[in-house]
């Protein structure tokens, strides 16, 4: 099946691959409407941008709007920042989670006990004890 059949009936020139010559920068890497880049290809494009290639030149070469390239770059940088913040999970994480749950249980029990004390006292403070001296 050729590219024309892949586009389906009613395809317009806007959805068809460009008719530019290979030396004109087409290179078969167009990503106009109806085309998608894989995550690996997007990452390769972002790496080119981070190495200093012009956004406009990459945009023309790949037929991808500049705003899309900027969006990809920002998403990669945010993901990289998150990856650097995180650490690998280990046995300590399970113990921390268990202890946090235990603190939550104890806090809840304390709150219930304070509420019960208030109810039993009827709003009055506990009677003060007299010293035995």
SVG drawing of the C-alpha trace seen along z (x, -y; Angstrom):
<svg xmlns="http://www.w3.org/2000/svg" viewBox="-22 -30 47 34">
<polyline fill="none" stroke="black" stroke-width="0.4" points="0.0,0.0 1.5,-3.4 1.4,-6.6 -1.6,-7.8 -3.7,-4.8 -2.5,-5.2 -4.0,-8.6 -7.4,-7.3 -10.2,-8.9 -10.6,-12.6 -7.0,-13.4 -6.0,-16.9 -2.6,-18.2 -2.3,-19.5 -2.4,-16.0 -0.3,-14.4 3.5,-14.3 5.3,-17.3 6.4,-17.2 9.7,-18.9 12.9,-17.4 15.0,-15.5 17.8,-18.1 15.3,-20.8 15.2,-19.5 12.2,-17.1 14.2,-14.0 11.1,-12.0 10.9,-13.2 7.8,-15.4 5.4,-15.4 2.6,-17.6 -1.1,-16.8 -1.7,-13.1 2.0,-12.3 3.3,-11.4 6.8,-11.2 7.7,-8.4 9.1,-9.3 12.6,-8.4 12.4,-10.7 11.0,-13.5 13.9,-13.1 16.4,-13.1 14.9,-16.4 15.1,-17.9 18.7,-16.8 19.4,-18.6 17.8,-21.8 19.8,-21.5 23.0,-21.2 22.3,-24.6 20.6,-23.9 18.2,-26.7 14.6,-26.0 13.5,-27.5 15.9,-25.3 14.7,-22.1 11.1,-23.2 11.5,-23.6 13.4,-20.4 10.9,-18.3 7.8,-20.3 6.9,-20.7 5.8,-24.0 8.3,-25.9 5.8,-26.0 5.6,-22.2 9.4,-21.9 9.5,-24.3 6.8,-22.2 8.8,-19.0 11.9,-20.7 10.1,-22.0 8.6,-18.6 12.0,-16.9 13.6,-19.4 10.7,-19.0 11.0,-15.2 14.8,-15.4 14.4,-17.6 12.0,-15.2 14.3,-12.3 17.1,-14.0 15.0,-14.7 13.9,-11.2 15.8,-8.4 15.4,-4.7 13.0,-3.0 14.4,-0.7 13.4,1.1 13.5,-2.2 10.6,-3.6 8.4,-0.7 9.4,-1.2 8.7,-5.0 5.3,-4.3 4.5,-1.8 5.6,-4.3 3.6,-7.2 0.5,-5.0 1.2,-4.1 1.5,-7.9 -1.8,-8.5 -3.5,-5.7 -2.1,-7.1 -3.1,-10.7 -6.6,-9.5 -6.8,-7.6 -5.6,-10.7 -8.2,-12.9 -11.0,-10.4 -9.8,-10.2 -9.7,-14.0 -13.2,-14.2 -14.4,-11.5 -12.8,-13.4 -14.5,-16.6 -17.8,-14.8 -17.4,-13.1 -16.4,-16.4 -19.3,-18.2 -17.1,-21.2 -15.7,-21.4 -12.0,-20.9 -10.8,-18.0 -11.1,-18.6 -7.9,-19.6 -6.4,-17.3 -5.4,-18.7 -2.0,-18.2 -1.5,-15.9 0.8,-18.0"/>
</svg>
